[in-house]
Amino acid sequence: MEQVAFYILAFLAIVSALFMITRTNPVHSALWMLLTFFSVAGIFVQLDAEFIAAIQVLVYAGAILVLYLFVVMLLNPKSHGFIKIPFRYAIGTVVSIIIVIQTLIAVKTTDVLGQKGDITDTVISQYGNVKLFGKALFTDFLVPFEIASILLLVAMIGAIVLARKE
């Protein structure tokens, strides 16, 4: 039953992500992005990572999506769509196929999935998922975490500068 639920959530995440990037109305894209975030959170729940699922919903579906909609409303793009260039679709399709082939080759030829970690169920029951996640985030992944926060700050400042009237 868990595998069926995973396949449903994964299919829903992929389809909603495709709809998100193919919609011409930015608000509709944001709604599809919200469904993608919730599908990914459901997959995290199935992996017994309830804290990550809650953070997924709070941070991404809450804060990031609201920030995205705030920027969309500030810039007020025309909702009738972008300029459609058929050549753009052909290039996008070719690049997407190349990326999928490169990803499959990388997974097949390298040890990209890594090795099994040393954290067992007894360690998780003793410390909990949240403590282990916090330790990993603020020791091994501190620099990428800080870089992501700086990028979000720069993006927010750039959106405000673009939306400012002269």
N, CA, C and O atoms as a DFTB+ gen file, in Angstrom:
664 C
 N C O
     1  1       0.821      -1.202       0.000
     2  2       0.000       0.000       0.000
     3  2       0.861       1.261       0.000
     4  3       0.531       2.259      -0.640
     5  1       1.994       1.190       0.746
     6  2       2.875       2.355       0.789
     7  2       3.483       2.642      -0.576
     8  3       3.678       3.798      -0.949
     9  1       3.777       1.585      -1.312
    10  2       4.377       1.769      -2.624
    11  2       3.384       2.405      -3.596
    12  3       3.765       3.224      -4.433
    13  1       2.112       2.027      -3.483
    14  2       1.082       2.622      -4.335
    15  2       0.931       4.106      -4.014
    16  3       0.805       4.935      -4.915
    17  1       0.945       4.434      -2.720
    18  2       0.844       5.842      -2.323
    19  2       2.052       6.626      -2.820
    20  3       1.917       7.772      -3.248
    21  1       3.243       6.008      -2.765
    22  2       4.434       6.688      -3.283
    23  2       4.305       6.971      -4.768
    24  3       4.596       8.078      -5.221
    25  1       3.868       5.970      -5.532
    26  2       3.728       6.167      -6.972
    27  2       2.694       7.250      -7.287
    28  3       2.884       8.033      -8.217
    29  1       1.625       7.299      -6.535
    30  2       0.611       8.335      -6.753
    31  2       1.184       9.709      -6.454
    32  3       1.008      10.644      -7.236
    33  1       1.881       9.837      -5.306
    34  2       2.469      11.129      -4.950
    35  2       3.561      11.547      -5.933
    36  3       3.661      12.723      -6.282
    37  1       4.379      10.595      -6.379
    38  2       5.441      10.913      -7.332
    39  2       4.860      11.342      -8.674
    40  3       5.328      12.306      -9.279
    41  1       3.833      10.622      -9.139
    42  2       3.177      10.984     -10.394
    43  2       2.543      12.371     -10.273
    44  3       2.643      13.184     -11.192
    45  1       1.896      12.637      -9.146
    46  2       1.270      13.938      -8.919
    47  2       2.312      15.051      -8.881
    48  3       2.076      16.139      -9.407
    49  1       3.460      14.788      -8.263
    50  2       4.528      15.791      -8.206
    51  2       5.074      16.088      -9.601
    52  3       5.302      17.250      -9.941
    53  1       5.284      15.059     -10.404
    54  2       5.830      15.261     -11.747
    55  2       4.837      15.990     -12.642
    56  3       5.207      16.921     -13.357
    57  1       3.575      15.566     -12.603
    58  2       2.563      16.205     -13.451
    59  2       2.347      17.659     -13.047
    60  3       2.255      18.537     -13.904
    61  1       2.266      17.915     -11.743
    62  2       2.052      19.298     -11.306
    63  2       3.269      20.173     -11.610
    64  3       3.116      21.363     -11.888
    65  1       4.479      19.600     -11.561
    66  2       5.669      20.364     -11.931
    67  2       5.661      20.687     -13.429
    68  3       6.057      21.779     -13.837
    69  1       5.210      19.736     -14.238
    70  2       5.100      20.012     -15.677
    71  2       4.054      21.083     -15.962
    72  3       4.275      21.969     -16.788
    73  1       2.915      21.003     -15.278
    74  2       1.899      22.038     -15.456
    75  2       2.396      23.390     -14.953
    76  3       2.032      24.433     -15.497
    77  1       3.228      23.368     -13.912
    78  2       3.745      24.614     -13.368
    79  2       4.598      25.351     -14.398
    80  3       4.501      26.572     -14.518
    81  1       5.422      24.632     -15.135
    82  2       6.313      25.315     -16.073
    83  2       5.681      25.546     -17.440
    84  3       6.260      26.250     -18.268
    85  1       4.505      24.969     -17.699
    86  2       3.878      25.169     -19.005
    87  2       2.721      26.161     -18.972
    88  3       2.187      26.497     -20.029
    89  1       2.321      26.632     -17.820
    90  2       1.226      27.599     -17.746
    91  2       1.734      28.981     -18.119
    92  3       2.870      29.334     -17.805
    93  1       0.899      29.761     -18.787
    94  2       1.286      31.119     -19.152
    95  2       0.892      32.131     -18.088
    96  3       1.495      33.201     -18.003
    97  1      -0.101      31.813     -17.281
    98  2      -0.515      32.706     -16.210
    99  2       0.359      32.416     -14.979
   100  3       0.371      31.282     -14.500
   101  1       1.086      33.411     -14.459
   102  2       1.986      33.147     -13.338
   103  2       1.272      32.730     -12.054
   104  3       1.847      32.001     -11.245
   105  1       0.051      33.170     -11.855
   106  2      -0.694      32.769     -10.656
   107  2      -1.090      31.294     -10.755
   108  3      -1.040      30.574      -9.757
   109  1      -1.476      30.845     -11.931
   110  2      -1.773      29.426     -12.119
   111  2      -0.516      28.582     -11.915
   112  3      -0.580      27.490     -11.350
   113  1       0.625      29.091     -12.375
   114  2       1.885      28.386     -12.143
   115  2       2.171      28.256     -10.657
   116  3       2.653      27.218     -10.203
   117  1       1.876      29.300      -9.902
   118  2       2.103      29.259      -8.454
   119  2       1.202      28.220      -7.786
   120  3       1.630      27.546      -6.849
   121  1      -0.024      28.085      -8.251
   122  2      -0.919      27.086      -7.672
   123  2      -0.440      25.668      -7.982
   124  3      -0.531      24.785      -7.128
   125  1       0.067      25.444      -9.184
   126  2       0.617      24.134      -9.515
   127  2       1.884      23.876      -8.702
   128  3       2.151      22.740      -8.309
   129  1       2.663      24.928      -8.452
   130  2       3.854      24.774      -7.626
   131  2       3.472      24.386      -6.197
   132  3       4.172      23.605      -5.553
   133  1       2.357      24.938      -5.704
   134  2       1.866      24.572      -4.379
   135  2       1.525      23.082      -4.311
   136  3       1.843      22.416      -3.326
   137  1       0.885      22.565      -5.347
   138  2       0.568      21.133      -5.380
   139  2       1.839      20.287      -5.439
   140  3       1.896      19.211      -4.844
   141  1       2.849      20.764      -6.146
   142  2       4.130      20.060      -6.188
   143  2       4.759      20.004      -4.804
   144  3       5.264      18.959      -4.392
   145  1       4.733      21.124      -4.083
   146  2       5.303      21.162      -2.735
   147  2       4.587      20.192      -1.805
   148  3       5.234      19.495      -1.023
   149  1       3.261      20.139      -1.880
   150  2       2.515      19.230      -1.014
   151  2       2.780      17.764      -1.379
   152  3       2.827      16.907      -0.496
   153  1       2.952      17.475      -2.660
   154  2       3.261      16.098      -3.067
   155  2       4.621      15.667      -2.538
   156  3       4.781      14.544      -2.059
   157  1       5.591      16.554      -2.625
   158  2       6.924      16.238      -2.106
   159  2       6.876      16.078      -0.587
   160  3       7.566      15.221      -0.036
   161  1       6.075      16.885       0.088
   162  2       5.924      16.740       1.538
   163  2       5.308      15.383       1.886
   164  3       5.694      14.761       2.876
   165  1       4.367      14.929       1.087
   166  2       3.785      13.608       1.301
   167  2       4.806      12.499       1.140
   168  3       4.764      11.505       1.866
   169  1       5.729      12.658       0.192
   170  2       6.794      11.673       0.021
   171  2       7.721      11.683       1.235
   172  3       8.180      10.628       1.673
   173  1       7.996      12.867       1.778
   174  2       8.820      12.939       2.989
   175  2       8.138      12.248       4.167
   176  3       8.809      11.608       4.977
   177  1       6.828      12.368       4.272
   178  2       6.100      11.690       5.351
   179  2       6.246      10.187       5.209
   180  3       6.402       9.482       6.205
   181  1       6.196       9.693       3.985
   182  2       6.372       8.258       3.778
   183  2       7.769       7.783       4.140
   184  3       7.955       6.612       4.472
   185  1       8.745       8.665       4.082
   186  2      10.120       8.310       4.434
   187  2      10.379       8.468       5.933
   188  3      11.527       8.398       6.374
   189  1       9.318       8.679       6.716
   190  2       9.413       8.898       8.166
   191  2      10.243      10.130       8.499
   192  3      10.937      10.158       9.516
   193  1      10.174      11.129       7.660
   194  2      10.856      12.396       7.913
   195  2       9.780      13.470       8.083
   196  3       9.639      14.371       7.256
   197  1       9.027      13.348       9.175
   198  2       7.898      14.251       9.396
   199  2       8.354      15.693       9.558
   200  3       7.672      16.615       9.110
   201  1       9.506      15.893      10.199
   202  2      10.009      17.249      10.389
   203  2      10.332      17.903       9.052
   204  3       9.996      19.067       8.831
   205  1      10.976      17.168       8.170
   206  2      11.306      17.707       6.841
   207  2      10.022      18.011       6.067
   208  3       9.951      19.006       5.347
   209  1       9.010      17.157       6.215
   210  2       7.732      17.410       5.541
   211  2       7.086      18.681       6.078
   212  3       6.548      19.478       5.310
   213  1       7.136      18.871       7.388
   214  2       6.556      20.083       7.974
   215  2       7.313      21.321       7.517
   216  3       6.704      22.347       7.215
   217  1       8.634      21.230       7.464
   218  2       9.429      22.356       6.984
   219  2       9.150      22.618       5.504
   220  3       9.100      23.769       5.071
   221  1       8.970      21.556       4.739
   222  2       8.621      21.696       3.319
   223  2       7.345      22.509       3.165
   224  3       7.272      23.417       2.337
   225  1       6.348      22.179       3.963
   226  2       5.068      22.890       3.865
   227  2       5.197      24.316       4.386
   228  3       4.713      25.255       3.753
   229  1       5.849      24.485       5.538
   230  2       5.943      25.822       6.133
   231  2       6.822      26.765       5.317
   232  3       6.424      27.889       5.010
   233  1       8.022      26.297       4.970
   234  2       8.973      27.185       4.310
   235  2       8.645      27.353       2.833
   236  3       8.527      28.478       2.349
   237  1       8.498      26.241       2.113
   238  2       8.308      26.350       0.682
   239  2       6.873      26.707       0.317
   240  3       6.638      27.682      -0.397
   241  1       5.915      25.926       0.800
   242  2       4.526      26.196       0.436
   243  2       4.035      27.477       1.104
   244  3       3.140      28.145       0.586
   245  1       4.608      27.816       2.235
   246  2       4.198      29.032       2.923
   247  2       4.996      30.236       2.469
   248  3       4.498      31.075       1.719
   249  1       6.237      30.319       2.927
   250  2       7.025      31.535       2.741
   251  2       7.482      31.757       1.307
   252  3       7.289      32.846       0.765
   253  1       8.082      30.755       0.682
   254  2       8.639      30.941      -0.658
   255  2       7.531      31.211      -1.674
   256  3       7.676      32.077      -2.536
   257  1       6.429      30.475      -1.577
   258  2       5.336      30.684      -2.518
   259  2       4.696      32.060      -2.326
   260  3       4.325      32.715      -3.299
   261  1       4.567      32.492      -1.079
   262  2       4.028      33.836      -0.826
   263  2       4.976      34.894      -1.370
   264  3       4.534      35.891      -1.940
   265  1       6.282      34.683      -1.199
   266  2       7.260      35.613      -1.759
   267  2       7.169      35.649      -3.279
   268  3       7.240      36.718      -3.883
   269  1       7.014      34.489      -3.891
   270  2       6.865      34.414      -5.346
   271  2       5.621      35.178      -5.803
   272  3       5.683      35.966      -6.746
   273  1       4.500      34.941      -5.133
   274  2       3.268      35.652      -5.503
   275  2       3.396      37.146      -5.247
   276  3       2.843      37.949      -5.999
   277  1       4.114      37.531      -4.202
   278  2       4.337      38.950      -3.923
   279  2       5.108      39.598      -5.069
   280  3       4.769      40.699      -5.503
   281  1       6.139      38.921      -5.556
   282  2       6.923      39.451      -6.673
   283  2       6.075      39.502      -7.936
   284  3       6.166      40.465      -8.696
   285  1       5.253      38.484      -8.175
   286  2       4.392      38.472      -9.356
   287  2       3.415      39.645      -9.305
   288  3       3.191      40.316     -10.313
   289  1       2.841      39.889      -8.144
   290  2       1.896      40.992      -8.025
   291  2       2.596      42.349      -8.114
   292  3       2.016      43.313      -8.613
   293  1       3.838      42.426      -7.634
   294  2       4.585      43.686      -7.738
   295  2       4.930      44.016      -9.182
   296  3       4.767      45.151      -9.628
   297  1       5.409      43.010      -9.906
   298  2       5.838      43.246     -11.280
   299  2       4.673      43.324     -12.253
   300  3       4.797      43.929     -13.318
   301  1       3.535      42.717     -11.899
   302  2       2.316      42.753     -12.697
   303  2       2.561      42.355     -14.155
   304  3       2.359      43.164     -15.060
   305  1       2.996      41.111     -14.383
   306  2       3.204      40.685     -15.772
   307  2       1.859      40.491     -16.476
   308  3       0.831      40.259     -15.839
   309  1       1.894      40.588     -17.761
   310  2       0.670      40.371     -18.534
   311  2       0.289      38.901     -18.451
   312  3       1.129      38.029     -18.672
   313  1      -0.968      38.620     -18.136
   314  2      -1.370      37.232     -17.926
   315  2      -1.801      36.539     -19.210
   316  3      -2.186      35.370     -19.169
   317  1      -1.747      37.222     -20.348
   318  2      -2.158      36.568     -21.593
   319  2      -1.054      35.700     -22.167
   320  3      -1.236      35.079     -23.214
   321  1       0.079      35.648     -21.502
   322  2       1.114      34.708     -21.923
   323  2       2.378      35.397     -22.374
   324  3       2.423      36.610     -22.573
   325  1       3.385      34.596     -22.524
   326  2       4.664      35.082     -22.988
   327  2       4.731      34.947     -24.500
   328  3       3.864      34.332     -25.121
   329  1       5.763      35.526     -25.078
   330  2       5.948      35.400     -26.520
   331  2       6.291      33.948     -26.825
   332  3       7.257      33.410     -26.284
   333  1       5.518      33.325     -27.674
   334  2       5.730      31.913     -27.984
   335  2       6.591      31.793     -29.231
   336  3       6.213      32.225     -30.320
   337  1       7.745      31.201     -29.042
   338  2       8.673      30.968     -30.142
   339  2       8.816      29.464     -30.298
   340  3       9.329      28.811     -29.389
   341  1       8.382      28.883     -31.421
   342  2       8.469      27.434     -31.584
   343  2       9.895      26.905     -31.474
   344  3      10.105      25.787     -31.003
   345  1      10.878      27.698     -31.905
   346  2      12.267      27.283     -31.837
   347  2      12.692      27.063     -30.385
   348  3      13.508      26.189     -30.095
   349  1      12.139      27.855     -29.488
   350  2      12.452      27.731     -28.063
   351  2      12.023      26.364     -27.540
   352  3      12.739      25.749     -26.750
   353  1      10.876      25.893     -27.969
   354  2      10.388      24.594     -27.529
   355  2      11.271      23.461     -28.045
   356  3      11.510      22.484     -27.335
   357  1      11.748      23.590     -29.264
   358  2      12.620      22.563     -29.828
   359  2      13.938      22.506     -29.066
   360  3      14.422      21.420     -28.746
   361  1      14.518      23.654     -28.776
   362  2      15.767      23.689     -28.025
   363  2      15.553      23.138     -26.620
   364  3      16.383      22.382     -26.115
   365  1      14.453      23.512     -25.992
   366  2      14.157      23.011     -24.650
   367  2      13.988      21.507     -24.614
   368  3      14.434      20.853     -23.672
   369  1      13.349      20.954     -25.631
   370  2      13.167      19.508     -25.698
   371  2      14.496      18.795     -25.880
   372  3      14.754      17.791     -25.215
   373  1      15.339      19.295     -26.765
   374  2      16.643      18.672     -27.001
   375  2      17.507      18.741     -25.746
   376  3      18.144      17.753     -25.380
   377  1      17.536      19.893     -25.087
   378  2      18.336      20.043     -23.867
   379  2      17.804      19.130     -22.764
   380  3      18.589      18.545     -22.017
   381  1      16.495      19.002     -22.655
   382  2      15.906      18.128     -21.633
   383  2      16.272      16.674     -21.876
   384  3      16.596      15.953     -20.932
   385  1      16.227      16.238     -23.112
   386  2      16.592      14.854     -23.429
   387  2      18.067      14.609     -23.119
   388  3      18.422      13.559     -22.585
   389  1      18.923      15.571     -23.449
   390  2      20.351      15.429     -23.152
   391  2      20.579      15.339     -21.640
   392  3      21.387      14.527     -21.190
   393  1      19.889      16.150     -20.864
   394  2      20.056      16.123     -19.411
   395  2      19.575      14.800     -18.830
   396  3      20.216      14.254     -17.931
   397  1      18.458      14.276     -19.327
   398  2      17.964      12.987     -18.836
   399  2      18.959      11.874     -19.163
   400  3      19.222      11.016     -18.320
   401  1      19.511      11.879     -20.373
   402  2      20.488      10.861     -20.756
   403  2      21.742      10.969     -19.888
   404  3      22.273       9.953     -19.439
   405  1      22.219      12.202     -19.647
   406  2      23.402      12.377     -18.801
   407  2      23.135      11.932     -17.372
   408  3      24.016      11.353     -16.736
   409  1      21.954      12.188     -16.861
   410  2      21.615      11.755     -15.507
   411  2      21.576      10.243     -15.410
   412  3      22.099       9.670     -14.454
   413  1      20.962       9.585     -16.388
   414  2      20.920       8.128     -16.379
   415  2      22.315       7.522     -16.480
   416  3      22.607       6.530     -15.812
   417  1      23.173       8.102     -17.301
   418  2      24.548       7.610     -17.417
   419  2      25.294       7.806     -16.104
   420  3      26.043       6.927     -15.676
   421  1      25.093       8.954     -15.464
   422  2      25.779       9.221     -14.194
   423  2      25.321       8.260     -13.104
   424  3      26.144       7.789     -12.319
   425  1      24.040       7.964     -13.041
   426  2      23.532       7.034     -12.032
   427  2      24.036       5.632     -12.307
   428  3      24.349       4.887     -11.378
   429  1      24.118       5.269     -13.578
   430  2      24.525       3.908     -13.955
   431  2      26.023       3.678     -13.733
   432  3      26.415       2.598     -13.291
   433  1      26.867       4.675     -14.033
   434  2      28.313       4.448     -14.037
   435  2      29.022       4.862     -12.750
   436  3      30.161       4.453     -12.525
   437  1      28.389       5.651     -11.915
   438  2      29.062       6.108     -10.691
   439  2      28.308       5.628      -9.463
   440  3      27.234       5.035      -9.560
   441  1      28.886       5.892      -8.330
   442  2      28.264       5.548      -7.058
   443  2      27.553       6.789      -6.513
   444  3      27.784       7.200      -5.376
   445  1      26.693       7.371      -7.333
   446  2      26.042       8.627      -6.984
   447  2      25.053       8.457      -5.832
   448  3      24.768       9.418      -5.118
   449  1      24.531       7.255      -5.646
   450  2      23.589       7.030      -4.563
   451  2      24.286       6.950      -3.217
   452  3      23.627       7.024      -2.180
   453  1      25.585       6.803      -3.208
   454  2      26.348       6.803      -1.975
   455  2      26.269       5.484      -1.235
   456  3      25.706       4.498      -1.712
   457  1      26.854       5.507      -0.055
   458  2      26.857       4.328       0.780
   459  2      25.836       4.491       1.889
   460  3      25.415       5.602       2.211
   461  1      25.453       3.383       2.458
   462  2      24.499       3.417       3.550
   463  2      25.160       4.063       4.760
   464  3      26.293       3.730       5.108
   465  1      24.455       4.979       5.395
   466  2      24.986       5.688       6.543
   467  2      25.063       4.823       7.783
   468  3      24.586       3.688       7.801
   469  1      25.666       5.373       8.810
   470  2      25.841       4.626      10.047
   471  2      24.740       4.909      11.066
   472  3      24.835       4.470      12.212
   473  1      23.713       5.625      10.668
   474  2      22.615       5.932      11.583
   475  2      21.610       4.784      11.537
   476  3      21.044       4.476      10.488
   477  1      21.402       4.167      12.679
   478  2      20.485       3.033      12.769
   479  2      19.190       3.471      13.430
   480  3      19.062       4.611      13.875
   481  1      18.233       2.557      13.491
   482  2      16.955       2.872      14.127
   483  2      17.111       3.159      15.609
   484  3      16.349       3.947      16.169
   485  1      18.084       2.534      16.251
   486  2      18.284       2.802      17.681
   487  2      18.806       4.215      17.905
   488  3      18.422       4.874      18.872
   489  1      19.686       4.687      17.010
   490  2      20.187       6.061      17.118
   491  2      19.053       7.044      16.883
   492  3      18.953       8.050      17.584
   493  1      18.194       6.765      15.901
   494  2      17.061       7.653      15.622
   495  2      16.102       7.679      16.803
   496  3      15.610       8.745      17.175
   497  1      15.827       6.516      17.399
   498  2      14.908       6.502      18.544
   499  2      15.531       7.170      19.761
   500  3      14.810       7.710      20.600
   501  1      16.848       7.144      19.873
   502  2      17.510       7.761      21.018
   503  2      17.571       9.280      20.881
   504  3      17.276       9.993      21.840
   505  1      17.946       9.785      19.710
   506  2      18.113      11.214      19.521
   507  2      16.931      11.878      18.827
   508  3      16.606      13.024      19.136
   509  1      16.283      11.182      17.898
   510  2      15.190      11.756      17.132
   511  2      15.664      12.305      15.802
   512  3      16.830      12.664      15.641
   513  1      14.747      12.365      14.856
   514  2      15.075      12.855      13.515
   515  2      15.490      14.318      13.519
   516  3      16.393      14.712      12.781
   517  1      14.834      15.126      14.348
   518  2      15.069      16.564      14.320
   519  2      16.483      16.896      14.793
   520  3      17.155      17.736      14.195
   521  1      16.936      16.246      15.857
   522  2      18.278      16.514      16.361
   523  2      19.337      16.085      15.348
   524  3      20.312      16.802      15.124
   525  1      19.147      14.922      14.739
   526  2      20.103      14.460      13.736
   527  2      20.112      15.376      12.513
   528  3      21.168      15.657      11.946
   529  1      18.919      15.841      12.110
   530  2      18.832      16.763      10.971
   531  2      19.528      18.082      11.299
   532  3      20.281      18.608      10.480
   533  1      19.280      18.614      12.489
   534  2      19.905      19.876      12.888
   535  2      21.420      19.761      12.961
   536  3      22.139      20.671      12.549
   537  1      21.903      18.640      13.487
   538  2      23.349      18.445      13.571
   539  2      23.968      18.395      12.183
   540  3      25.007      19.009      11.941
   541  1      23.331      17.666      11.271
   542  2      23.863      17.580       9.901
   543  2      23.789      18.925       9.195
   544  3      24.708      19.295       8.463
   545  1      22.689      19.667       9.412
   546  2      22.518      20.942       8.721
   547  2      23.536      21.971       9.175
   548  3      24.081      22.700       8.346
   549  1      23.805      22.047      10.467
   550  2      24.677      23.094      10.979
   551  2      26.129      22.666      11.150
   552  3      26.937      23.433      11.673
   553  1      26.478      21.451      10.717
   554  2      27.888      21.057      10.701
   555  2      28.342      20.790       9.268
   556  3      29.230      21.476       8.761
   557  1      27.747      19.809       8.621
   558  2      28.200      19.416       7.287
   559  2      27.694      20.335       6.185
   560  3      28.381      20.528       5.182
   561  1      26.501      20.906       6.355
   562  2      25.875      21.682       5.278
   563  2      25.652      23.140       5.659
   564  3      24.709      23.760       5.166
   565  1      26.494      23.701       6.521
   566  2      26.317      25.077       6.959
   567  2      26.564      26.072       5.823
   568  3      25.796      27.018       5.650
   569  1      27.621      25.864       5.056
   570  2      27.945      26.803       3.975
   571  2      26.866      26.811       2.888
   572  3      26.447      27.898       2.491
   573  1      26.385      25.652       2.377
   574  2      25.293      25.715       1.397
   575  2      24.020      26.337       1.971
   576  3      23.287      27.018       1.254
   577  1      23.753      26.110       3.251
   578  2      22.585      26.707       3.905
   579  2      22.689      28.228       3.899
   580  3      21.716      28.913       3.584
   581  1      23.858      28.760       4.244
   582  2      24.053      30.206       4.265
   583  2      24.045      30.790       2.847
   584  3      23.544      31.896       2.643
   585  1      24.584      30.073       1.882
   586  2      24.572      30.552       0.493
   587  2      23.136      30.644      -0.021
   588  3      22.784      31.597      -0.716
   589  1      22.311      29.657       0.318
   590  2      20.904      29.695      -0.093
   591  2      20.190      30.885       0.527
   592  3      19.377      31.529      -0.137
   593  1      20.477      31.189       1.784
   594  2      19.810      32.341       2.422
   595  2      20.264      33.651       1.788
   596  3      19.456      34.567       1.637
   597  1      21.532      33.761       1.416
   598  2      22.019      34.973       0.758
   599  2      21.392      35.117      -0.628
   600  3      21.024      36.222      -1.027
   601  1      21.266      34.004      -1.369
   602  2      20.626      34.062      -2.685
   603  2      19.173      34.517      -2.590
   604  3      18.710      35.301      -3.418
   605  1      18.453      34.023      -1.577
   606  2      17.063      34.459      -1.395
   607  2      16.995      35.942      -1.062
   608  3      16.105      36.641      -1.547
   609  1      17.915      36.430      -0.248
   610  2      17.943      37.844       0.086
   611  2      18.231      38.696      -1.144
   612  3      17.584      39.723      -1.350
   613  1      19.190      38.284      -1.959
   614  2      19.522      39.023      -3.176
   615  2      18.341      39.019      -4.146
   616  3      18.060      40.034      -4.785
   617  1      17.647      37.882      -4.260
   618  2      16.488      37.810      -5.153
   619  2      15.375      38.738      -4.678
   620  3      14.713      39.376      -5.497
   621  1      15.162      38.819      -3.380
   622  2      14.119      39.690      -2.850
   623  2      14.485      41.161      -3.080
   624  3      13.625      41.958      -3.454
   625  1      15.733      41.518      -2.862
   626  2      16.165      42.898      -3.099
   627  2      16.056      43.229      -4.587
   628  3      15.649      44.334      -4.947
   629  1      16.411      42.292      -5.443
   630  2      16.298      42.520      -6.892
   631  2      14.865      42.707      -7.330
   632  3      14.591      43.534      -8.199
   633  1      13.936      41.953      -6.746
   634  2      12.526      42.120      -7.100
   635  2      12.002      43.475      -6.666
   636  3      11.207      44.092      -7.375
   637  1      12.437      43.935      -5.526
   638  2      12.002      45.261      -5.042
   639  2      12.580      46.353      -5.933
   640  3      11.888      47.322      -6.246
   641  1      13.823      46.213      -6.343
   642  2      14.438      47.207      -7.213
   643  2      13.746      47.237      -8.573
   644  3      13.529      48.311      -9.134
   645  1      13.396      46.054      -9.111
   646  2      12.704      46.009     -10.401
   647  2      11.319      46.611     -10.329
   648  3      10.864      47.237     -11.286
   649  1      10.644      46.433      -9.211
   650  2       9.270      46.906      -9.094
   651  2       9.175      48.374      -8.715
   652  3       8.100      48.965      -8.808
   653  1      10.268      48.965      -8.295
   654  2      10.244      50.348      -7.842
   655  2       9.967      51.294      -8.997
   656  3      10.497      51.125     -10.095
   657  1       9.140      52.283      -8.740
   658  2       8.828      53.294      -9.754
   659  2       9.949      54.342      -9.779
   660  3      10.582      54.626      -8.763
   661  1      10.165      54.889     -10.942
   662  2      11.203      55.932     -11.072
   663  2      10.680      57.250     -10.576
   664  3      11.400      58.248     -10.602
